[in-house]
Structure formats: structure tokens, C-alpha cells
Amino acid sequence: MQARQPSASFLTRSSLPVSLSAMLFSVLVSSQALAADNSHDAIAERLKPVGELCLKGESCAGDMAGAGQQPSAAAETDSASAASAIDGEKVYGGICMACHTTGAAGAPRLGEAGDWEARLAKGNETLYTHAIEGFNAMPAKGGNPALSDEEVKAAVDYLLDSVR
């Protein structure tokens, strides 16, 4: 038995929708390319890194103290006012609540003075250090390395205010 060859008209009819789709796709892509800003500055802006990874003890581009320079008194004041503007409750609600609401892995719970009694005796600086660097089951910065030290301290202050 001999296999049947497809007719030329079948091939033409079935490839017509594919050809039309390819043409439509080309028109859309080329119109998008024309609309994009391809100036040198626009391309550089799209390609620039979104952040910088710096290891503890290394100097970073934005780290004035690490570069051998001392921050000015004005910069320290700005930093202090920025820290006071941080909403500790919002930081807590973003990640800390996952453990500190339920007491997961032995985390002291929000508003439960008994959970915090022994910890409060160690002092705020120790609590800040444990929250920033991690301690026992708690990961550094609660598992969110994107948080600044000031944000972590604000969240700790929020937790402590709930039991004082």
C-alpha cells in the first residue's frame, strides 16, 4: 500500500494562517522597537545594576565610612531622623509577624510580656544585634537581607513597645 501525498492546495491553505500570524508578529515587534528610546542614556539607564552586593567588612561605593571617610554631623543627623521616620509596625507586618505572631520556632510573641521578660533583661542593644545578625532559630534580619539595620531596629522597638 502506497502512502498518500498531501495535495499542494492543502499545504497552501494550512500555511496561510501561519504566514499571517508571522506577519502580524513582525509588525507588532517593529512598532515596539520604533517606540523604544534607544539613545545612549536610555540604554545605559536600562542596563545599570539595580543594587550592589557588599560583604561585611568590605568597602562599598555608597559606604563613606568604609572608604576611609568619616560621615559628617549633618549626615548623622539625617540618618537619625530617617531612622525615626521608619514605621516599625509596617516592617513588623512585612516579615516579622510570620513568627512573632504565632511564636514559631520559639519566637517571642507580640504583646506577650512573659515571652520577652528574659530577653528584655539583656538590653536593647543585644536584642538589636540578635535581630540584625541572627540568633538561634532567627535568621539575620528575619530572613530579609534587604532590610536596613534601622528598619530592623524599628521593628524590634515596635515589638518591645507592645510589652512595656
Sequence and secondary structure as in RCSB ss.txt:
>XXXX:A:sequence
MQARQPSASFLTRSSLPVSLSAMLFSVLVSSQALAADNSHDAIAERLKPVGELCLKGESCAGDMAGAGQQPSAAA
ETDSASAASAIDGEKVYGGICMACHTTGAAGAPRLGEAGDWEARLAKGNETLYTHAIEGFNAMPAKGGNPALSDE
EVKAAVDYLLDSVR
>XXXX:A:secstr
       HHHHHHHHHHHHHHHHHHHHHHHHHHHHS  SHHHHHHHHS S     TTS  TT TTTTT    HHH
HHHHHHHHHHS HHHHIIIIIHHHHTTTGGG   TT HHHHHHHHHT HHHHHHHHHH BTTB GGGG TTS HH
HHHHHHHHHHHTT 
